[in-house]
C-alpha cells in the first residue's frame, strides 16, 4: 500500500510538496521490508539518512533536488514493474517466447536476442524470466548443449541491448534526467544503431551447433505467433508514442511522460482483465523494495552528491576542452568496472550524471549520454551481479559468472573499446 501511495504521490504534480511525500512513503515501504533488503540496499538507505542531514547542514537546496529525483525515478520504477506484472499475465507471451526457439542456429540466435531486447522494453528483466524459464525446461529435458548455451547468451545480450535504445528504459530516463539539455530522441537515435551493432557482434561470438541440433526444438505452426507479436509490438509502440507526445507536446519531464504513458497501459490492462476474466487482481508491490531503494535511492543520493560536488568545485568549474573526450571514453569503463564488484549501474549512472552533467559542454552531451546508456547495457550483460544474470542462473542452472565472463568477456571488451571511440568522437568540439 505504501508503494502504491508513493507512486501516486510521485505523479501528483499539482499537490504541494508531493516529491517530499513520495520520498517519505517510499522510504517507509523500504524500511518495512528491511529483512528482504540486500546489503547494497541497506547501505543506500543508511546513506539516504546520513546525506540528508549533511545536505540540510551544508547545502539545504540539495535536498529538494534529491527528493524530486527520487519521486520521479521511484514512480517510474514502480510503474515499470506494474507494467511487467500486467503484461506477464498475457497468453500471448507464451506463444511469443516459444516462437523464438524455432529455426536454424543463426536465425534462432538472432531472433532470440532481438526478441528479448524487444520484450525488455516494457517487461524489464521480466523478459529474461519468460525466456530463460523455457531454456531451463530444455536443459532439464535434453541436457546441456551448445544450443541451450547459445540461447542463454542471446537472452542476456538481448536484455543488455535494451537500455541502450529503449524509450522506456531506466537508463535513458536517468540519463536525460541528469542531462536535461540532451534530447531523448537524439540519445535514442544514437543508441539504437549502437545496440544493433552490439547484437550483431554478439551473433559472431557464439558456439557452433552440431547439425543434429538444428531440429532439437520443433518449429511452431506457421503464423501461430504472428498476431501475438503484432499485438505486443502495437502495445509497445503506443506506450512509446504516448511518452513522446506527453514530453514534446505536453511539456512534461521525460521521466514523468514515460511514467504516465506506462501507467495508462497498466490501467487499460487491468480493466481488460476485469472485463475478460471477471476478476481484478492488483499486482503486489510488497517485494520490490530492493529495486525501489537501489534505483530510487541512488537517484536521491545523486541529487545531493551532485549539488555538494558542484559547490565544492565551484559553479564556474570546467575541464580543458581536450579533457572532455578523454573523460567520455572512460565513462563506459567505469560502469563496467563498477559492475564487476557488484555496483548497480544506476549508482554509476547517478554519480556520473550528477557530477559530470552540470560541467559538461552542450556540444558534447551526446558523447556522455551514449557512454552512460551503452556502459549501462554492456555492464548488465557482461557482469555477474546484475538481476538478469542472477535470474538466468536461477532458471537455467548456468553460472552467472560463466555466462558473463566465460561466454561474453571478449565481446564486452571489444564493444567497450568501440563505445569509447564513438563517445570521444561525439564529444569533440565541432
C-alpha positions as CSV (number, residue, x, y, z in Angstrom):
1,X,0.0,0.0,0.0
2,X,2.8,2.4,0.8
3,X,4.5,1.7,-2.5
4,X,1.2,2.4,-4.4
5,X,0.8,5.6,-2.4
6,X,4.4,6.6,-3.2
7,X,3.6,6.1,-6.9
8,X,0.5,8.3,-6.8
9,X,2.4,11.0,-4.8
10,X,5.2,10.9,-7.3
11,X,2.9,11.8,-10.2
12,X,0.7,14.3,-8.3
13,X,2.4,17.4,-9.6
14,X,-0.4,19.7,-8.6
15,X,-0.1,18.7,-4.9
16,X,2.4,21.0,-3.0
17,X,5.3,19.1,-1.5
18,X,4.4,15.9,-3.4
19,X,8.1,15.0,-4.0
20,X,8.8,15.0,-0.3
21,X,5.6,12.9,0.4
22,X,6.6,10.4,-2.3
23,X,10.1,10.1,-0.9
24,X,8.9,9.6,2.7
25,X,6.4,7.0,1.6
26,X,8.9,5.1,-0.5
27,X,11.4,5.1,2.4
28,X,8.7,3.8,4.8
29,X,7.9,1.0,2.3
30,X,11.6,0.2,2.1
31,X,12.1,0.1,5.9
32,X,9.1,-2.2,6.3
33,X,10.9,-4.7,4.0
34,X,14.2,-4.4,5.8
35,X,14.6,-8.2,6.2
36,X,14.2,-8.6,2.4
37,X,16.8,-5.9,1.6
38,X,20.2,-6.8,0.1
39,X,23.4,-5.5,1.6
40,X,23.7,-2.7,-1.1
41,X,20.1,-1.7,-0.5
42,X,20.6,-1.4,3.3
43,X,23.8,0.7,2.7
44,X,21.9,3.0,0.3
45,X,19.1,3.5,2.8
46,X,21.6,4.4,5.5
47,X,23.3,6.8,3.2
48,X,20.0,8.5,2.4
49,X,19.5,9.3,6.1
50,X,23.1,10.4,6.6
51,X,23.4,12.5,3.5
52,X,20.0,14.1,4.1
53,X,21.4,15.6,7.4
54,X,24.6,16.5,5.7
55,X,22.8,18.2,2.9
56,X,20.5,20.2,5.3
57,X,23.6,21.4,7.1
58,X,26.0,22.1,4.2
59,X,23.6,23.0,1.3
60,X,19.9,22.9,2.0
61,X,19.0,23.3,-1.6
62,X,20.3,19.9,-2.4
63,X,17.5,18.1,-0.5
64,X,14.6,19.3,-2.7
65,X,16.5,18.3,-5.8
66,X,17.3,14.9,-4.4
67,X,13.6,14.4,-3.3
68,X,12.5,15.4,-6.8
69,X,14.9,12.8,-8.3
70,X,13.7,10.0,-6.1
71,X,10.0,10.9,-6.5
72,X,10.3,10.8,-10.3
73,X,12.6,7.8,-10.7
74,X,10.8,5.9,-7.9
75,X,7.4,6.4,-9.6
76,X,8.9,5.2,-12.9
77,X,10.4,2.1,-11.4
78,X,7.1,1.2,-9.7
79,X,5.1,1.8,-12.9
80,X,7.5,-0.3,-15.0
81,X,7.2,-3.2,-12.5
82,X,3.4,-2.9,-12.6
83,X,3.5,-2.9,-16.4
84,X,5.7,-6.0,-16.4
85,X,3.3,-7.8,-14.0
86,X,0.2,-6.9,-16.0
87,X,1.7,-7.8,-19.4
88,X,3.1,-11.0,-17.8
89,X,-0.5,-12.3,-17.5
90,X,-1.0,-12.2,-21.2
91,X,-1.4,-15.5,-23.0
92,X,0.5,-14.0,-26.0
93,X,3.8,-14.2,-24.1
94,X,3.9,-18.0,-24.2
95,X,3.4,-18.1,-27.9
96,X,5.9,-15.2,-28.4
97,X,8.6,-16.9,-26.4
98,X,8.1,-20.3,-28.0
99,X,8.4,-18.8,-31.4
100,X,11.9,-17.7,-30.6
101,X,13.1,-21.3,-30.3
102,X,12.4,-22.3,-33.9
103,X,14.7,-22.2,-36.9
104,X,18.3,-22.8,-37.7
105,X,21.2,-21.9,-35.4
106,X,22.0,-18.3,-36.6
107,X,18.4,-17.3,-37.3
108,X,17.3,-18.7,-33.9
109,X,20.0,-16.8,-32.1
110,X,19.2,-13.5,-33.9
111,X,15.5,-14.0,-33.3
112,X,16.0,-14.8,-29.6
113,X,18.4,-11.9,-28.9
114,X,16.4,-9.3,-30.8
115,X,13.2,-10.7,-29.4
116,X,14.5,-10.4,-25.8
117,X,15.6,-6.8,-26.5
118,X,12.1,-6.0,-27.7
119,X,10.3,-7.9,-24.9
120,X,12.6,-6.0,-22.4
121,X,11.2,-2.6,-23.5
122,X,8.1,-3.0,-21.3
123,X,8.9,-6.1,-19.3
124,X,12.4,-5.1,-18.0
125,X,14.2,-8.1,-16.6
126,X,10.8,-10.0,-16.7
127,X,11.7,-10.7,-20.3
128,X,14.7,-12.7,-19.1
129,X,12.4,-14.6,-16.7
130,X,10.0,-15.5,-19.5
131,X,12.5,-16.9,-22.0
132,X,15.1,-18.2,-19.5
133,X,12.4,-20.4,-17.9
134,X,11.9,-22.1,-21.3
135,X,15.6,-22.5,-21.7
136,X,15.7,-24.2,-18.3
137,X,13.0,-26.6,-19.4
138,X,15.1,-27.5,-22.5
139,X,18.2,-28.0,-20.3
140,X,16.2,-30.2,-17.9
141,X,14.7,-32.3,-20.7
142,X,17.6,-32.6,-23.2
143,X,20.6,-31.7,-21.0
144,X,23.3,-29.1,-21.5
145,X,24.1,-28.4,-25.2
146,X,25.6,-25.7,-27.4
147,X,22.1,-24.8,-28.5
148,X,21.0,-24.1,-24.9
149,X,24.1,-22.2,-24.1
150,X,23.7,-20.0,-27.2
151,X,20.1,-19.4,-26.2
152,X,21.3,-18.2,-22.8
153,X,23.9,-16.0,-24.4
154,X,21.2,-14.5,-26.7
155,X,18.8,-13.7,-23.7
156,X,21.5,-11.9,-21.6
157,X,22.8,-9.9,-24.6
158,X,19.4,-9.0,-25.8
159,X,18.5,-7.7,-22.4
160,X,21.8,-5.7,-22.4
161,X,20.9,-4.0,-25.7
162,X,17.6,-2.8,-24.4
163,X,18.8,0.0,-22.1
164,X,20.9,1.5,-24.9
165,X,17.9,2.5,-27.1
166,X,14.6,1.7,-25.4
167,X,12.5,4.9,-24.9
168,X,11.1,3.3,-21.7
169,X,14.4,2.2,-20.2
170,X,15.5,3.5,-16.8
171,X,19.0,4.1,-18.3
172,X,17.6,6.5,-21.0
173,X,15.3,8.3,-18.5
174,X,18.0,8.7,-15.9
175,X,20.5,10.0,-18.4
176,X,18.0,12.6,-19.7
177,X,17.1,13.5,-16.1
178,X,20.7,14.4,-15.3
179,X,21.5,15.8,-18.7
180,X,18.3,17.9,-19.3
181,X,19.8,19.7,-22.3
182,X,20.1,16.4,-24.1
183,X,17.0,15.5,-26.2
184,X,15.7,11.9,-25.6
185,X,15.2,11.3,-29.3
186,X,18.8,12.3,-30.1
187,X,20.1,9.9,-27.5
188,X,17.9,7.1,-28.8
189,X,18.8,7.8,-32.4
190,X,22.5,7.3,-31.5
191,X,21.9,4.5,-29.1
192,X,19.8,2.3,-31.5
193,X,22.5,1.7,-34.1
194,X,24.9,1.0,-31.3
195,X,22.5,-1.5,-29.7
196,X,22.1,-3.2,-33.1
197,X,25.9,-3.3,-33.5
198,X,26.2,-4.9,-30.1
199,X,23.7,-7.6,-31.1
200,X,25.4,-8.1,-34.5
201,X,28.8,-8.6,-32.9
202,X,27.2,-10.9,-30.3
203,X,25.9,-13.1,-33.1
204,X,29.5,-13.7,-34.2
205,X,30.5,-14.6,-30.6
206,X,28.6,-17.9,-30.1
207,X,29.3,-21.6,-30.2
208,X,28.9,-23.8,-33.3
209,X,26.0,-26.1,-33.0
210,X,26.1,-29.7,-34.4
211,X,23.7,-30.1,-37.4
212,X,21.7,-32.6,-35.5
213,X,20.7,-29.9,-33.1
214,X,19.1,-27.7,-35.7
215,X,15.8,-29.5,-35.2
216,X,16.1,-30.1,-31.5
217,X,13.2,-27.8,-30.9
218,X,10.4,-28.2,-33.4
219,X,9.0,-25.0,-35.0
220,X,5.5,-23.8,-34.2
221,X,2.9,-23.8,-36.9
222,X,3.4,-21.1,-39.5
223,X,1.9,-17.9,-38.5
224,X,0.9,-19.0,-35.0
225,X,2.9,-16.3,-33.2
226,X,2.4,-13.5,-35.8
227,X,-0.7,-12.0,-34.2
228,X,0.7,-12.1,-30.7
229,X,3.9,-10.4,-31.9
230,X,1.9,-7.7,-33.7
231,X,-0.3,-7.1,-30.7
232,X,2.8,-6.9,-28.4
233,X,4.6,-4.5,-30.8
234,X,1.5,-2.4,-31.1
235,X,1.3,-2.0,-27.3
236,X,5.0,-1.1,-27.1
237,X,4.6,1.4,-29.9
238,X,1.6,3.1,-28.3
239,X,3.3,3.4,-25.0
240,X,6.4,5.0,-26.7
241,X,4.2,7.3,-28.7
242,X,2.3,8.4,-25.6
243,X,5.6,9.1,-23.8
244,X,7.0,11.2,-26.6
245,X,3.7,13.1,-27.0
246,X,3.5,13.9,-23.3
247,X,7.1,15.0,-23.3
248,X,7.1,17.1,-26.5
249,X,3.5,18.3,-26.7
250,X,2.6,18.2,-23.1
251,X,5.9,19.7,-21.9
252,X,6.4,17.1,-19.1
253,X,9.8,15.9,-18.0
254,X,10.7,12.8,-19.9
255,X,10.7,10.6,-16.7
256,X,7.1,11.9,-15.9
257,X,6.0,11.3,-19.5
258,X,7.2,7.7,-19.5
259,X,5.6,7.0,-16.1
260,X,2.2,8.4,-17.2
261,X,2.3,6.5,-20.5
262,X,3.2,3.2,-18.9
263,X,0.6,3.8,-16.1
264,X,-2.1,4.4,-18.7
265,X,-1.2,1.0,-20.3
266,X,-1.4,-0.6,-16.8
267,X,-4.8,0.8,-16.1
268,X,-6.1,-0.4,-19.6
269,X,-4.6,-3.8,-19.0
270,X,-6.3,-4.2,-15.6
271,X,-9.6,-3.1,-17.0
272,X,-9.3,-5.6,-19.8
273,X,-8.5,-8.3,-17.3
274,X,-11.5,-7.3,-15.3
275,X,-13.8,-7.5,-18.3
276,X,-12.2,-10.6,-19.7
277,X,-11.8,-12.7,-16.5
278,X,-14.3,-11.1,-14.2
279,X,-11.6,-10.6,-11.6
280,X,-9.4,-7.6,-10.8
281,X,-6.1,-8.7,-9.3
282,X,-3.9,-5.8,-8.4
283,X,-0.2,-6.8,-8.6
284,X,1.6,-6.9,-5.2
285,X,4.4,-4.5,-4.7
286,X,5.4,-5.8,-1.3
287,X,8.7,-7.4,-2.5
288,X,10.1,-4.6,-4.8
289,X,11.8,-2.7,-2.0
290,X,15.2,-3.7,-3.3
291,X,14.5,-2.2,-6.8
292,X,13.0,0.9,-5.1
293,X,15.9,1.6,-2.8
294,X,18.6,0.8,-5.3
295,X,17.2,2.8,-8.2
296,X,15.1,5.5,-6.4
297,X,17.6,5.8,-3.5
298,X,20.5,6.1,-5.9
299,X,18.9,9.0,-7.7
300,X,18.3,10.7,-4.3
301,X,21.9,10.3,-3.4
302,X,22.9,11.6,-6.8
303,X,21.0,14.8,-6.3
304,X,22.7,15.5,-3.0
305,X,26.2,14.4,-4.1
306,X,26.0,16.3,-7.4
307,X,25.0,19.5,-5.6
308,X,27.7,19.2,-3.0
309,X,30.3,18.4,-5.6
310,X,29.4,21.5,-7.6
311,X,29.6,23.6,-4.5
312,X,33.0,22.2,-3.8
313,X,34.2,22.6,-7.3
314,X,32.6,26.0,-7.8
315,X,29.9,26.9,-10.3
316,X,32.5,28.1,-12.8
317,X,34.5,24.9,-12.8
318,X,35.2,23.4,-16.2
319,X,37.8,21.0,-17.7
320,X,40.1,21.8,-20.6
321,X,38.5,21.2,-24.0
322,X,40.7,18.2,-24.7
323,X,39.8,16.5,-21.4
324,X,36.1,16.0,-22.2
325,X,36.6,13.4,-24.9
326,X,39.0,11.6,-22.6
327,X,36.5,11.5,-19.8
328,X,33.8,10.4,-22.2
329,X,36.0,7.4,-23.2
330,X,36.4,6.4,-19.6
331,X,32.7,6.6,-18.6
332,X,31.6,3.2,-20.0
333,X,34.6,1.5,-18.5
334,X,33.7,3.0,-15.1
335,X,30.2,1.4,-15.4
336,X,31.8,-2.0,-16.3
337,X,34.4,-1.8,-13.5
338,X,31.7,-1.0,-11.0
339,X,29.6,-3.9,-12.2
340,X,32.5,-6.3,-11.7
341,X,32.4,-5.5,-8.0
342,X,28.7,-5.5,-7.6
343,X,27.9,-1.8,-8.1
344,X,24.5,-1.5,-9.7
345,X,24.6,0.6,-13.0
346,X,22.1,3.0,-11.7
347,X,24.5,4.0,-9.0
348,X,27.2,4.5,-11.6
349,X,24.8,6.4,-13.8
350,X,23.6,8.6,-10.9
351,X,27.1,9.6,-9.8
352,X,28.4,10.2,-13.3
353,X,25.3,12.1,-14.4
354,X,25.0,14.3,-11.3
355,X,28.7,15.2,-11.2
356,X,29.6,15.4,-14.9
357,X,26.3,16.7,-16.2
358,X,26.5,20.3,-14.8
359,X,30.0,20.8,-16.1
360,X,29.6,19.1,-19.5
361,X,29.6,21.3,-22.6
362,X,26.3,21.1,-24.5
363,X,28.1,20.2,-27.8
364,X,29.4,17.0,-26.2
365,X,26.3,15.8,-24.4
366,X,25.6,13.0,-26.9
367,X,29.0,11.5,-26.2
368,X,28.4,11.5,-22.5
369,X,24.9,10.2,-22.9
370,X,25.9,7.3,-25.1
371,X,28.7,6.4,-22.7
372,X,26.1,6.2,-19.9
373,X,23.4,4.1,-21.7
374,X,25.9,1.9,-23.5
375,X,28.0,1.4,-20.4
376,X,24.8,0.5,-18.6
377,X,23.8,-2.1,-21.1
378,X,27.3,-3.7,-21.5
379,X,27.5,-3.9,-17.7
380,X,24.2,-5.7,-17.1
381,X,25.0,-8.2,-19.9
382,X,28.7,-8.7,-19.1
383,X,28.9,-8.8,-15.3
384,X,27.6,-11.5,-12.9
385,X,25.9,-9.3,-10.3
386,X,23.0,-7.9,-12.3
387,X,19.5,-9.0,-11.8
388,X,19.2,-10.7,-15.2
389,X,22.4,-12.7,-14.7
390,X,21.1,-14.0,-11.4
391,X,17.7,-14.7,-12.8
392,X,19.3,-16.7,-15.7
393,X,21.3,-18.7,-13.3
394,X,18.2,-19.5,-11.2
395,X,16.1,-20.5,-14.3
396,X,18.8,-22.5,-16.3
397,X,21.4,-23.5,-13.8
398,X,24.2,-21.8,-15.9
399,X,26.5,-19.9,-13.5
400,X,26.1,-16.1,-13.7
401,X,29.9,-15.8,-13.7
402,X,30.2,-18.2,-16.6
403,X,27.5,-16.5,-18.6
404,X,29.1,-13.1,-18.0
405,X,32.8,-13.7,-18.1
406,X,33.2,-17.1,-19.7
407,X,30.9,-16.5,-22.6
408,X,30.9,-12.7,-23.1
409,X,34.1,-11.1,-21.7
410,X,35.8,-10.7,-25.1
411,X,32.6,-9.4,-26.6
412,X,32.2,-6.9,-23.7
413,X,35.8,-5.7,-24.1
414,X,35.6,-5.2,-27.8
415,X,32.3,-3.3,-27.6
416,X,33.7,-1.2,-24.7
417,X,36.6,-0.2,-26.9
418,X,34.3,0.8,-29.8
419,X,32.0,2.6,-27.5
420,X,34.9,4.6,-26.0
421,X,35.9,5.7,-29.5
422,X,32.4,6.7,-30.6
423,X,31.9,8.6,-27.3
424,X,35.1,10.5,-27.8
425,X,34.1,11.5,-31.4
426,X,30.7,12.8,-30.3
427,X,32.4,14.9,-27.6
428,X,34.8,16.7,-29.9
429,X,34.1,20.5,-30.1
430,X,32.6,20.6,-33.6
